């Protein structure tokens, strides 16, 4: 069996504690393999439904939303660098979360994608959809879905960011 060679790790963040836990995994893996790390966040485009002839039109992204997701990227990059990773990049995109992640990975191939998962029940996953499930089925690289939270971290009680999956 050939040794596993991980040169580039990408982690997708959404502001949830689950994504924060995934960032910890991504940093650890990147350090162990001396890999570069890409920190990615997608400010979700909320569709505006019109008439039956035009199914939806993108709305303008509120500046606060963009700043929120850019802040996630900036803090993820800073954390990775503070933990000793020398090669860290960050990117904040806007659009449909799954499509943007898949498109990004097509143009920036990675050896491992790391995502957090909220652990939705089957009913909630069918009703709400799951970013981690959808991405896992559409990317061409190994995906590590980090379930659960770090020890001592409680699940959020309020609403999650819209892209949390």
N, C-alpha and C positions, 0 to 999 in steps of 0.2 A: 504494500500500500504506500502510495506517495504521501509525503508529509503535506499537511495543510499549509498553504501559503496565503496569508492575509496581509496585503500591502495597503489596502484602503478600506476603511469602515465608514459607513454613513449612518447617522442617527437622525430620525425625524422627531421633532418636538411639537407639542400642542399646548403646553402650559399646565398640563395635569400632573399630579404626583406620579402617575404611572409613567409618563414620559420622562420625568426627572429620574426615576429609577432606571429606565432604559438608558439614559445618558450615563449613569454610573457604570452600567455594563459595557457600553460602547467605549468609554474611556479606559476601563480595565483591559478590555480585549485589545484595543489599539496599543496600549503600553506593552502588553505581553508579546505582541507580534511586531513591535516597532513599526506600526502602521500609521498612515496619516488618517485624520478624522475629518469628515465633512459633517457640519451641524446644519440641519435643514428644518425650516418651518414654512408652512403654507397658510397664508391668510385666506380663509375660505370665502369664495365668491358666493353670495347668496342669490339664487335665481329669483327673478321677478316674473311671475306668470302673467301672461297677457291673454290673448284669445286663443281659440282652437287652431287658428292658422299659424300663429307664432307661439310655439310652446313655452319659450322663456327668453328673457333677455338679461344679460349681466347687469348688475347694478354697480354704481360707483362705490368703491370700497371706502368706508369712513377712515379718515386719517388716523383716528385713535386705534382702529383695528390693526392697521399696518404697523403703527408704532409698537403695539403690544407684541406682535409676532417678530418684528425686528429685534425687540428687546429680548425675546427668548433666545434668538440666535446669538446676539451679542453676549448674553450672560452664559450661554452654553460654551461658546468659544473661550471666554475668559476663564471659566471653570476648568476646561480641559487644559488650557495653557498653565493655569496655576497648579494643576496636578502633574505637570511635567511633560506634557505632550508638545513637542516642538513644531509639528506640522499640522495645524488646524485651520480649516477654512469654514466660513459660514455663509449661508445664502437664505434669503427670505423671498418666497414667491407668492403670487396671488392667483387664485383660481379654484377649480375643483380639486380638492385635496388629493384624491387618488390619482387623477390624471396628471397633476403637477409632479407628484413624487415619481410616477412611472416615467414621465418624459424626462425629468432631471436625470434619472438613473440610466436612461438610454443614451444621453449625451455625456454623462459622467460616470462611466462604469465603476462599480464598487465590488469588492470581494464579499462584503457582508452588510446587510441592512439591518439595523436594530430599531425596533418599535416597541412602544408600551401598549398594553392592552387593558381596557377597563374590566374585562371579564364579564361581558354582558350575558344575560341569560339568552336562551334560544329565542324566546318571544321578543325580547328587546332588540336582539340582533336583527331579527326579521323586520321589525317595525322601524328601527332607527338606522339600521345598517351598521357595518363595522369597517372602519378604515383599515385596521390591521388585516382583517380577512380579505378585503378587496385587494389591497396592495400585494399580499402574499400570493394571490392567484394571478397577478399581472406583471410581476417583475421577473427578470431572468437571472437573479442571483440568490444565494442563500439568504434567508430571513430569520432573524432571531426575534421572536415575539416574547417580550418580558412580561410575564403575568404577575399579578400581585404587587405588593409594595415593599419597600425596605422595612426591616424590623423597626417597630416603634412609630411608623407613619400611619396615620389614620386616613381612611378614604375621605374624599371631600364630601361635605354635606350639602353645599349649594350647587348651582348649575355649573357645568363644566364649560370650557371654551367650546364654541360650535364645532370645531374640527376634531375634538377628542374622539378617538375611535378605539 
